[in-house]
Amino acid sequence: MSVVKGRRVLLSVSVSPEVVEVAKSIAKKEYWPLSRVVEEALREYIERHGSGNPSISLDEFFDRRVIMALPTLGHDPDRWPWKDTPDDLLGKIREAAEKWLRASELELQKRRGGVIEFKTVRIP
């Protein structure tokens, strides 16, 4: 497809007949040509995704130095592969656990009218 500056481009796409019929019906009610509906949809897509997808590439995903699965509250800590977990990730896990502990203690305090029972948890 060649583009001449200042001129419109003829675009051919494949769309299900049901979508086309509904879009035509709506466009007709709004006095828009279907090409304007498509152009607006493309502009919206560009606006939402133009700065790039915030996700990471598959190459980065499979590089263990970039990303690793994190435990959730439902994980059994005794079954987590601690030996394979890098030090920086251990620190992040610890920080997250401390935040969850503080947040849950505050919520319990609110629910009990300001009285909270602390249980000492020693983290080496």
C-alpha positions as CSV (number, residue, x, y, z in Angstrom):
1,M,0.0,0.0,0.0
2,S,1.5,3.3,-1.0
3,V,0.6,6.5,0.8
4,V,0.7,9.9,-0.7
5,K,0.9,12.7,1.9
6,G,-2.4,14.5,2.4
7,R,-4.5,11.8,0.6
8,R,-6.6,9.1,2.0
9,V,-5.7,5.4,1.9
10,L,-7.9,2.7,0.6
11,L,-7.8,-0.1,3.2
12,S,-9.1,-3.6,2.8
13,V,-9.9,-5.6,6.0
14,S,-11.8,-8.8,6.8
15,V,-14.6,-8.4,9.4
16,S,-17.5,-10.6,10.3
17,P,-20.8,-9.7,8.6
18,E,-22.5,-9.3,12.0
19,V,-20.1,-6.7,13.1
20,V,-20.3,-4.8,9.8
21,E,-24.1,-4.8,9.9
22,V,-24.3,-3.5,13.5
23,A,-21.6,-0.9,12.8
24,K,-23.5,0.3,9.6
25,S,-26.7,0.6,11.5
26,I,-25.1,2.6,14.3
27,A,-23.2,4.8,11.8
28,K,-26.4,5.5,9.8
29,K,-28.2,6.7,13.0
30,E,-25.3,9.1,13.7
31,Y,-25.0,10.2,10.1
32,W,-21.4,8.9,9.8
33,P,-20.0,7.1,6.9
34,L,-18.6,3.6,7.9
35,S,-15.1,4.8,7.0
36,R,-15.3,7.4,9.7
37,V,-16.3,4.8,12.2
38,V,-13.3,2.7,11.2
39,E,-11.0,5.7,11.3
40,E,-12.2,6.7,14.8
41,A,-11.7,3.1,16.0
42,L,-8.2,3.1,14.6
43,R,-7.4,6.5,16.2
44,E,-8.6,5.2,19.6
45,Y,-6.5,2.0,19.2
46,I,-3.4,4.2,18.4
47,E,-4.1,6.4,21.4
48,R,-4.4,3.4,23.7
49,H,-1.5,1.3,22.4
50,G,0.8,3.8,20.6
51,S,3.2,4.2,23.5
52,G,3.8,0.4,23.5
53,N,2.4,-2.5,25.3
54,P,3.4,-2.4,29.0
55,S,3.9,-6.2,28.9
56,I,7.3,-7.7,28.3
57,S,8.5,-9.7,25.3
58,L,8.6,-13.5,25.5
59,D,12.4,-13.4,25.3
60,E,12.5,-11.3,28.4
61,F,9.8,-13.5,30.1
62,F,11.9,-16.6,29.7
63,D,15.1,-14.9,30.9
64,R,15.0,-15.8,34.6
65,R,17.1,-12.7,35.5
66,V,14.2,-10.4,34.3
67,I,11.1,-12.1,35.7
68,M,10.3,-15.0,38.0
69,A,7.1,-16.3,39.4
70,L,6.2,-14.8,42.8
71,P,4.5,-16.6,45.6
72,T,0.9,-15.7,46.4
73,L,-0.9,-15.8,49.7
74,G,-2.1,-19.3,48.7
75,H,1.3,-20.7,48.2
76,D,2.7,-23.1,50.8
77,P,6.0,-21.4,51.8
78,D,7.5,-24.9,52.6
79,R,7.1,-25.8,48.9
80,W,8.6,-22.6,47.5
81,P,12.0,-23.1,45.7
82,W,13.9,-20.8,48.0
83,K,17.4,-22.0,46.9
84,D,16.6,-20.9,43.3
85,T,15.3,-17.5,44.4
86,P,17.7,-14.6,43.8
87,D,18.6,-12.3,46.8
88,D,16.9,-9.3,45.3
89,L,13.6,-11.2,44.9
90,L,13.8,-12.5,48.4
91,G,14.0,-8.9,49.6
92,K,10.9,-8.1,47.5
93,I,9.0,-11.1,48.9
94,R,9.9,-10.0,52.4
95,E,8.8,-6.4,51.8
96,A,5.5,-7.5,50.3
97,A,4.9,-9.9,53.2
98,E,5.5,-7.1,55.7
99,K,3.1,-4.8,53.9
100,W,0.4,-7.4,53.9
101,L,1.0,-8.1,57.6
102,R,0.7,-4.4,58.5
103,A,-2.4,-3.9,56.3
104,S,-4.1,-6.9,57.8
105,E,-3.2,-5.9,61.3
106,L,-4.7,-2.4,60.7
107,E,-7.9,-3.8,59.3
108,L,-8.3,-6.2,62.3
109,Q,-7.6,-3.2,64.6
110,K,-10.4,-1.2,62.9
111,R,-12.8,-4.2,63.1
112,R,-12.1,-4.7,66.8
113,G,-12.6,-1.1,67.7
114,G,-9.0,-0.1,68.0
115,V,-7.8,-3.2,70.0
116,I,-5.2,-5.3,68.3
117,E,-3.5,-8.4,69.3
118,F,0.1,-8.6,68.1
119,K,1.7,-11.9,67.4
120,T,5.5,-11.7,67.2
121,V,6.8,-13.2,64.0
122,R,10.5,-13.4,63.8
123,I,11.9,-13.1,60.3
124,P,15.6,-14.0,60.2
